[in-house]
Each structure stands twice: as structure tokens, then as C-alpha cells.
Amino acid sequence: MQTIIKINNLKIMFKGFRDFILRGNVIDLAVAVVIGGAFGSIVTALVKDIITPLIGAIGGTPDFSNLIFTLNGSKFLIGDFLNALISFLIISAVIYFLVVLPMNTIMAKIKKGEKVDPTNKTCSECLSQIPLKATRCKFCTAVIKK
């Protein structure tokens, strides 16, 4: 009898666990963490391999890791801190200007009720939606500059 109760308790416990795992929020969070990690490595590579060398080409020194000072026999690796701080600021700027700002613009358009269609653009003369490859507006016949 006690064995049957333990088995039923295990079934109930595993059913609750299964329901928890299959709930949409947990799956969405897992996907977000994986994509966030992959995106983080892309942004880090962009900063480390492209932006930091550009700063070094302009400013002279892209790596401050050799900057240290000693106080009463203790070494302070201020260069490593400066590298981390500069990387953080650059990564934050890249994420803001390449991800957050465009998404905020798209979300603002969606809130206004505008359709966000990546295959269309707006005519500068009559504000009609026309295909991206169009060279002339089909509504007002204005020439569309590329």
C-alpha cells in the first residue's frame, strides 16, 4: 500500500515538473538565454576585433593592460580595469544603436497602428507605401531616389 502511494506521489511530482518545463515562459526564457549568449559573443567579437583596433589606430594604444601602479608593494592593474570599462561602454553603445533604437522605432510604429513591412518603403511626396525596388511612385508618379 505504501509503495502505491509513493509511486502516485512520484507521478504527481513528475507531472508538475513536466507542466512547469512545458509552460511557454520557461521555453521562451531558455531560447532567450541561448540567443543572448550567441549575440553577446557576436557583439564582443565586433568590439574586440573591429572597434577597439579602430580606436587604437586613431588614438595610438588599443590595449591598456600594461598600465599598473604599485602602492606599498601591492600591484593595481588599472589597465585591465580600463580595458573592461571601455569594452563595456562600446558594447553598450553598439547594442543601443544597433538593437534597442531600431526596435523602439519599430515598436512605436506598431503602436501607432502603422504596418511595418520590410518589403515596402514610403514615398517622400505622397507618403504612400511602395515596393522597395520601385523607382517611381504608382500613386503620385514621383521619381523615387535611392
Buried (B, 14 or more C-beta within 10 A) or exposed (E): EEEEEEEEEEEEEEEEEEEEEEEEEEEEEEEEEEEEEEEEEEBBEBBBEEBBEEBEEEEEEBEBEEBEEEEEEEEEBEBBEBBEEBBEEBBEEBBEEEEEEEEEEEEEEEEEEEEEEEEBBEBEEEEBBBEEEEEEBEEEEBEBEE
